[in-house]
Amino acid sequence: MRMMLGLIVASHGDLAQELIKSSYLILGRQEKVIAVTFEPAEDLATLEDKYETSLQQFATTDRVLFLCDLYGGNPLLATRRFVKRDPKRFAAVGGVNLAMLLEACTLRTEALSLAELAEKLISVGRQGIGSVKDLKVMPWM
């Protein structure tokens, strides 16, 4: 049996929770998807503690991908300790958007390395951004 990848969506404020809720509207409820919020009065140590607590919801053999709201922001910076400690188990990407989260949910059981998955999600996240003037009309529109 292939292990399912765990996802921790982390953000400043409630964005992570709302992204997850939005993904459920499209894909249905998903297992092993956890939101972590970073509040104004908190520091990196507090955020690392929140990650440790969240990781207790996964098996120690589960691989975990952190999807953080802002590249270079504290939610992403706090993942460095985990990724450095065990890069085969942990990976992190900054700049999460709904397209990226949906793709992460659909690729969780694929036989991709964390590095391959991260690169794929970065590409999908970029493709999920565009102007309405460039929007292709779909047959059902």
Secondary structure as UniProt FT lines:
FT   STRAND          6..12
FT   TURN            13..14
FT   HELIX           15..27
FT   STRAND          33..38
FT   TURN            40..41
FT   HELIX           44..55
FT   TURN            56..57
FT   TURN            60..61
FT   STRAND          64..68
FT   TURN            71..72
FT   HELIX           74..77
FT   TURN            78..79
FT   HELIX           80..85
FT   TURN            87..89
FT   STRAND          90..94
FT   HELIX           98..107
FT   TURN            108..109
FT   HELIX           114..127
FT   HELIX           132..134
FT   TURN            139..140
//
